[in-house]
Amino acid sequence: MVDSILDKKGSDILLLDLREQAIFTDYFLLCNGDSDRQLQALAEGITETAKKVGDVLPWGVEGDAESGWVLVDYGDIIIHIFSPEKRAYYNLEELWSHARIVLRIQ
């Protein structure tokens, strides 16, 4: 999934291990897109990659590119695709600051 984000020029990628903090998922994967079009391309790229590689479909997709936040839920991993403004506003990194950082690509 990270490769898919990089292929679509997503930025500020952060993978958090939430297994010690949450019961609803194991990981959060956060990334940024610079435009509505890029947010949509990132969400589509991630879902296409998951289907192609593991024949896995998301449990759900919430939000839309125009809102600045798209959430793709795979159960064990929840992917948050943000505009930089929405990511700063919701500040999930601070909310989950006790989670272990598995990967960070800026």
Residue pairs with C-beta under 8 A, 6 or more apart in sequence:
1 29
1 46
1 49
1 50
1 77
1 79
2 13
2 15
2 29
2 103
2 105
3 49
4 42
4 45
4 46
4 48
4 49
5 13
5 29
5 31
5 42
5 45
5 46
6 13
6 105
7 45
8 33
8 38
8 41
8 42
8 45
9 38
10 31
10 32
10 33
10 38
10 42
10 81
11 31
11 32
11 33
11 34
11 106
12 30
12 31
12 32
12 84
12 87
12 105
12 106
13 29
13 30
13 31
13 103
13 104
13 105
13 106
14 28
14 29
14 30
14 31
14 93
14 101
14 103
14 104
15 27
15 28
15 29
15 30
15 101
15 102
15 103
15 104
16 27
16 28
16 29
16 30
16 93
16 96
16 99
16 100
16 101
16 102
17 26
17 27
17 99
17 100
17 101
17 102
18 25
18 26
18 27
18 28
18 96
18 99
19 26
19 27
20 98
20 99
20 100
21 96
21 98
21 99
25 73
25 75
25 76
25 77
25 78
26 76
26 77
27 76
27 77
27 78
27 102
28 77
28 78
28 79
28 80
28 92
28 96
28 99
29 77
29 78
29 79
29 80
30 79
30 80
30 82
30 87
30 92
30 93
31 42
31 79
31 80
31 81
31 82
32 81
32 82
32 83
32 84
32 87
33 39
33 41
33 42
33 65
33 81
33 82
33 83
34 83
34 84
36 65
36 66
37 65
39 65
39 68
39 70
39 81
39 82
39 83
40 64
40 65
40 70
42 70
42 81
43 61
43 65
43 70
43 72
43 81
46 72
46 79
46 81
47 57
47 58
47 61
47 72
50 56
50 57
50 58
50 74
51 57
56 74
58 72
58 73
58 74
59 73
59 74
59 75
60 71
60 72
60 73
61 70
61 71
61 72
61 73
62 70
62 71
62 73
63 69
63 70
63 71
64 70
67 86
68 82
68 83
68 85
68 86
69 80
69 81
69 82
69 83
69 86
69 90
70 80
70 81
71 78
71 79
71 80
71 81
72 78
72 79
72 81
73 79
80 87
80 92
82 90
